[in-house]
C-alpha cells in the first residue's frame, strides 16, 4: 500500500478554458492518493540462491498476477470563487513474467488500468480542467539485455460522450538502465512532443527504508 498527501498553492497565468485568452488567478489544491496491490497468484523468486541477486532491482520481483487499485480524490479552489472536486478510481490487472535475475529477456510486466472520474465543478483554466472522465492506461516494461529495459505507457479516452473519445491522451516510450541503487534513461512523449532524461535513486540502504528520489529533465522538441 502507498499513501500520499499533497497540498499546494500558487498563482497562475494560463489559457482560459473555452477561450483563447490568458487569465491570472491563484489556486489552492489538496490531493490525496491511495495505491494498493493484491496478488492473485505469485511464483517463487530464487534470487537468494543467485550470486547476482538484485543486480537490476532494489527489491525481489515475483512473477505472477495481481490486481492494482488507485483512489485519488482532489479539491481545487480558485481566486474567482470557482472550484473543482475530483474523485478518480482505477482498477486493473498486472501480470509479470520472469524475475530480472538473468541477463536476457528475464522480465516482462504488462498492466491494464481502466479508470473513472467523478467531477463536481470546473476549473477556469484549460490546463487542469478535467474533461477525460473515462480512460484506460496500458503499461509495458521489457528487459532487453542486462540492465537495459524498454518501457512504454499509453493512455486513451474511452468516454463515448467525450469529444476526445478514442484519442490518445498521453504516451511515453523510454530506454532505461535499471540497477539496484539507481535508474537512468531517456524518454520521449509523442503526445506532448517532449523528450528528456530521467534519473531515480532507489534508496541508499536497499531495505526499502526510504522512498525513491526522482528527477525528470525534459525539453520541447
C-alpha positions in Angstrom: 0.0 0.0 0.0 1.2 3.5 -0.8 -0.4 6.7 0.5 0.4 10.3 -0.5 -1.0 13.7 0.6 -0.1 16.9 -1.3 -1.2 20.5 -0.6 -0.2 23.4 -2.8 -0.9 27.0 -3.5 0.2 29.2 -6.4 -0.5 32.0 -8.8 -1.0 31.0 -12.5 -1.2 32.8 -15.7 -2.6 30.4 -18.3 -5.2 30.0 -21.1 -8.8 30.2 -20.0 -10.9 27.1 -20.6 -13.1 27.6 -23.7 -11.5 30.8 -24.7 -8.1 31.6 -26.3 -7.3 34.2 -23.6 -4.8 34.4 -20.8 -6.1 34.8 -17.3 -4.3 35.2 -14.0 -5.7 33.5 -10.9 -4.4 32.0 -7.7 -5.2 28.3 -6.9 -5.1 26.2 -3.8 -5.2 22.4 -4.0 -5.3 19.4 -1.8 -4.7 16.0 -3.4 -4.6 12.5 -1.8 -3.7 9.2 -3.3 -4.0 5.6 -2.1 -2.4 2.8 -4.2 -2.7 -0.9 -3.4 -1.7 -4.2 -5.0 -3.3 -7.6 -4.3 -1.6 -10.8 -5.5 -3.9 -13.3 -7.1 -1.1 -15.7 -7.9 2.7 -15.4 -7.2 5.5 -17.7 -8.2 8.8 -18.1 -6.3 11.8 -15.9 -6.8 15.1 -17.8 -6.4 17.2 -14.6 -6.2 18.5 -15.5 -2.7 20.3 -18.6 -4.2 21.7 -16.5 -7.1 25.1 -14.7 -6.6 23.8 -12.0 -9.0 20.8 -11.2 -6.8 19.3 -7.7 -7.1 21.8 -6.5 -9.8 18.9 -4.9 -11.7 16.3 -4.2 -8.9 16.4 -2.9 -5.3 13.8 -5.5 -4.3 12.8 -9.0 -5.3 10.5 -9.3 -8.3 7.9 -12.1 -8.1 6.3 -13.4 -11.3 2.5 -13.7 -11.1 -0.8 -11.9 -11.4 -2.1 -9.1 -9.2 -4.8 -6.5 -9.1 -3.8 -2.9 -8.7 -6.1 -0.2 -7.4 -5.7 3.6 -7.2 -8.0 6.0 -5.4 -7.3 9.7 -6.0 -9.6 12.4 -4.5 -8.6 16.1 -5.0 -10.1 19.5 -4.5 -9.0 22.9 -6.0 -10.4 26.3 -5.4 -9.6 29.4 -7.4 -9.5 33.2 -6.6 -12.5 33.8 -8.9 -14.5 31.6 -6.4 -14.8 28.7 -8.8 -13.8 25.2 -7.6 -13.2 21.7 -9.0 -13.6 18.5 -7.0 -12.5 15.1 -8.4 -12.7 11.5 -7.3 -10.7 9.2 -9.6 -10.7 5.4 -9.2 -8.6 2.9 -11.2 -8.7 -0.9 -11.0 -6.9 -3.3 -13.3 -4.7 -6.5 -13.6 -0.9 -6.6 -13.8 1.0 -9.7 -15.0 4.7 -10.3 -14.6 6.9 -12.9 -16.2 10.5 -13.5 -15.1 12.4 -12.2 -12.0 15.0 -9.9 -13.6 17.8 -12.2 -12.3 19.2 -13.3 -15.7 20.8 -11.3 -18.4 18.4 -11.7 -21.3 14.6 -11.4 -21.6 14.0 -12.4 -18.0 11.4 -9.7 -17.2 8.1 -8.7 -18.8 5.5 -6.6 -17.0 2.1 -5.8 -18.6 -0.5 -3.7 -16.8 -4.0 -2.5 -17.8 -5.8 0.2 -15.7 -9.3 1.4 -16.6 -10.3 4.5 -14.7 -13.4 6.6 -14.0 -13.5 10.1 -12.6 -16.4 11.8 -10.8 -16.4 15.5 -11.2 -18.1 18.4 -9.4 -17.4 22.0 -10.6 -14.9 23.1 -13.2 -11.5 24.8 -13.4 -11.3 28.2 -15.1 -8.0 27.1 -16.7 -7.7 24.9 -19.8 -4.6 23.0 -18.5 -6.2 21.5 -15.4 -9.9 21.3 -16.2 -10.7 17.6 -16.1 -12.6 16.5 -19.3 -11.5 12.9 -19.8 -13.7 11.2 -17.3 -13.2 7.6 -18.5 -9.8 6.3 -19.5 -7.7 3.2 -19.9 -4.0 3.0 -19.4 -1.6 0.4 -20.7 2.0 -0.2 -19.3 4.7 -2.4 -20.7 8.2 -3.0 -19.2 10.5 -5.4 -21.0 14.1 -6.4 -20.2 16.2 -6.3 -23.4 19.6 -7.3 -22.2 21.3 -6.9 -18.8 20.3 -3.7 -17.1 18.7 -2.2 -20.3 14.9 -2.1 -20.2 12.3 -0.9 -22.6 9.3 0.9 -21.0 6.2 2.2 -22.7 2.9 3.8 -21.4 -0.2 4.7 -23.3 -3.5 6.3 -22.0 -6.7 6.5 -24.1 -10.1 8.2 -23.7 -12.9 5.6 -23.6 -15.8 8.0 -22.7 -18.3 7.9 -25.6 -19.8 11.2 -24.5 -16.4 13.0 -24.8 -15.1 14.8 -28.0 -11.8 13.1 -27.2 -13.3 9.6 -27.4 -10.8 7.1 -28.8 -7.9 9.6 -28.7 -4.6 9.1 -27.1 -4.3 11.4 -24.0 -0.7 10.7 -23.1 2.1 8.3 -24.1 5.7 7.8 -23.2 8.4 5.5 -24.5 11.7 5.1 -22.7 15.0 3.1 -22.6 16.2 2.7 -19.0 19.4 1.4 -17.4 17.9 -0.3 -14.3 20.3 -1.0 -11.5 19.8 -1.9 -7.8 20.5 1.5 -6.4 19.5 3.8 -9.4 17.8 4.1 -12.7 18.9 6.3 -15.6 17.2 6.6 -19.0 15.9 8.7 -21.9 12.3 9.2 -22.8 10.0 10.7 -25.4 6.4 11.7 -25.1 4.8 11.9 -28.6 1.5 13.5 -27.4 3.3 16.4 -25.7 6.2 16.3 -28.2 8.6 16.3 -25.2 11.8 14.3 -24.7 14.4 14.2 -22.0 16.3 12.2 -19.4 15.2 10.6 -16.1 17.2 9.7 -13.0 15.9 7.8 -10.0 17.7 6.8 -6.7 16.2 3.7 -5.2 17.4 4.3 -1.6 20.8 4.0 -0.1 20.4 1.1 2.3 18.4 -1.1 -0.2 16.0 -2.2 2.6 13.0 -0.1 1.5 13.6 2.3 4.4 13.2 5.4 2.3 11.1 6.3 -0.8 12.8 6.8 -4.2 14.1 10.2 -5.2 13.2 11.1 -8.8 14.5 13.8 -11.2 12.9 14.4 -14.6 14.5 16.8 -17.1 12.6 17.4 -20.3 12.8 19.7 -23.3 10.4 20.6 -26.1 11.3 19.0 -29.4 
